Amino acid sequence: MIDNKDNASILQTFCDLSATKKVEDFYNHTDGPRFNTVEKFYYNQHTQQTYDFAMSKMKNYENMNKLVLDPWDALELGGSFVDDSDPDTELDQIFHSFQVAESLRKAFPDEDKYGWLHLTGLIHDLGKILTPAFGDSQWCNVGDTFPVGCIFERVGVFPEYFDHNPDMKHPVYSTKLGIYQQGCGLNNLTMSFGHDEYLYKVLTHEKNATQITEK
């Protein structure tokens, strides 16, 4: 629970540190105290996130029949692990969620106008509960996402580890367009599986379920 003075003090300290940190010091993947952890994470992610893996994960979770939680319970569940892909913080997820929400509230204090933004900041990483709830490895849950089913772009962090991905030897997935048509659009791409896609599926599922119930 994040309801005592010690935890509130820790949260405020990290919010203050983030506010004074130089822009160029964020997202540093070349050195720093968490470098080894982050590098190991991206090695595992880039070598194991294949097209077939992403499709199997999406199919596994698409029915939304695994677990029922209210948002607060989900936040607390996320408090049980630290994101290994993040070079900027050692906060567990519940602290990080409140850090983002509080930073947005300070920057955009009008609740009536920006309440939706504060809420978005609070829940933006709820999809990461896939690790503590179902035991998914972090490499198939967190970190940067990228298109699969075509050749991997040499952008982002540690792109050299894509060389060890099995899809690099696939006759179709290793080509420039892969399974896609030129100009197909972002909506038609399959991305590596992760918490963002999962939370999007959860929210759209809840929206559709609510609309059906109201009808």
PyMOL commands that set and color helices and strands:
alter all, ss='L'
color gray80, all
select helices_A, chain A and resi 5-20+23-25+35-48+51-61+71-78+93-107+111-123+126-134+138-140+159-164+166-169+186-188+195-214
alter helices_A, ss='H'
color red, helices_A
select strands_A, chain A and resi 147-148+190-191
alter strands_A, ss='S'
color yellow, strands_A
deselect
rebuild
show_as cartoon
